[in-house]
Amino acid sequence: MGTTQLESVPEPKYWHLKTVLSEALDSEFSVGEILPNERDLAARFGVARATLRQALEQLELEGRLQRRRGVGTTVAPPRMGVSLGTGPHTWPGGPEDAWQPVDCTAAVPPGAVADALETGSDEPVHIVRRSRVSQGRPVAAELLYIPRSSVPDLTGIDAPSGSARARAVLRELQRLELDRQENAVELGSAGADDARELDRLPGAPVLVVTTRFVVAGRVAALSVATYRADTCRLTFGDAGGVEIHAGPQRQVS
């Protein structure tokens, strides 16, 4: 690689360096590729290592880079678009659904979930746990709460737990005629369970999308999906579901 010196610019030097590095990521590196070490990068761009670190930290916050212990700094995959559009509404677990069922248990949900489902405060519900992986890394984890009244025919299914039970619950749920789904999104921080699922440290920023699935005027299921904030971006429009956005559009929306 050649040497590129930075000219005097009115903006902070690290911010201008971030732009230069971003262009280099698009033209010279591929997803998953390890960047040169800080000493070599600082020499290439003619900056102090402290300036370089500021630029790298900003690119990491924007989801362009990943820092992996024992590996180094690598180029991150494109962000995953979380669509909050008004397109066709579908049940979880359909043929276009990229989520993978992990487990299904019966337990009393948190009070706010019980209120939304209009179940009793001590009434167990089915809790389906699912995960979403992109480019070999975990990017989202979901808890799907389903009242027993929404899937009354599960008693004859011989799958007491695990992913088979989760798939059985989702199949029964799809027998209902879905009226609509309602999405809400908020920023949050990863708790211990989410951090473990998403391979992040506790307290890392996350995007929490809550979806209410409505049938005949009542909430038949409620999804709480937690996304790594460094791997996804919100998209608005008529397209439903969650889709992977390829190409260079990786900036924060």
Secondary structure by P-SEA (a helix, b strand, c coil): cbbbbbccccccaaaaaaaaaaaaaacccccccccccaaaaaaaacccaaaaaaaaaaaaaaccccccccccbbbbccbbbbccccccccccccccccccccccccccccaaaaaaaccccccccbbbbbbbbccccccbbbbbbbccccccccccccccccaaaaaaaaaaaacccccbbbbbbbbbbbcaaaaaaaccccccbbbbbbbbbbccccccbbbbbbcccccbbbbbcccccbbbbcccccccc
